[in-house]
């Protein structure tokens, strides 16, 4: 318990999980029993979520977004591996690791 209040102290996993669950429960109870006009009530949010899932295709849209993101990740990985492999080949060193040219050179008078 003392390690919870020490700077950069190590907290056991079970204690950390218990603290996170307690904080989540407190926030959920505050949202449920002490509604603010700033946020919708929990029942309104759950009703809107059910409407999004049942009538507006939320699951299909999430699946499409996830597959697009995974395709982009795969393409970026392939390109990064290709470029990194080319930097190790001696034949591609002249055009991949060429030093930058100066736009202007100092004139000698």
N, C-alpha and C positions, 0 to 999 in steps of 0.2 A: 504494500500500500504506500510505503514511503517513496518508492520509485516513481509513483505517479506525479509527484510534485518536484522531482529533481530535473534540472535542465538536461536534456539529451539522455534521460534515463530510459532503460529498456523495460517495456511493459510486456508481461506474458500474454500469449495469444488469447487465452481464455478471458483474461481481464479486459483486453482490448475489444474482443467480440461482445462481451457483456456490456461494456460502456457504450458501444455503437448501437446495440439493440435497445438499451435503456433510453438513449437519446432519440432514437427513431420512435419508440413508443410514446415518449413525452410529446414529441412534435405531433404525432398522429392524434393523441388525446386532446392536445390544445386545438388542433384544427377541427376536431369533431365536436368538442364541447364549448369552445370559445370562438365562435365564428367571427371573422372580421369582414367588413364590407369590401375590403380590398381584394380578397380571394373568394372564389365560389366555394360553396359547401362541398363536403366530401360526397354527399349523395348526388349533387349536380355533376361532379366530375365523373363519378362512376356511371351515371346515366349517359353522359356524353361519350364515354369510352365504349359502352355497350352499343351505342348508336353508330359510332365510327367503325366498330368491328362488324356489326351485322348488316348495315345498309350502305356504307361508303367504302368498303373494301380496304380497310386499314392493313390487314394481314397481307394481302396481295401487293400493296404498295410498298410495305416494308420489305417483302421478299425481293421485289424488283430493285429497290435501292441497295439492298445487301449484295445481290448478285452483280450489280453494276460496280459497286465498290470493290468487290473481290476480283472482278475482271481487270479493273484498273490497277489493283495491287499486283496481280500476276503480270500484266504488261510492264509495269515499272520494274518489277523484279527481274524479268527477262532482259530488259534493256540495261539495267544496272550491271547484271552479270556479264553481259556481252561487252560492255564498255570496260569493265574491270579486267576481263580476260584479254581484251585487246591491248590494254596498257602493259601487260606482262610480256607480250610478244615483241621481239626485237624489230620485226619488220614494220610494225605500226608505230614505233617510237618517234620517228621523225615528224609525222603529221599529228600525233596526239600530244607530244610533249615539246612542241616547238616553243622557244622563248618568244614572248611578245615583242613586237616591233614598236619602236618609239615613233610617235606621230611626227615629231619634229626633232631634228638633230641640232645640237649646238653648232653654230657657225664659227669658224676660226678666222680671225682677221689678220 
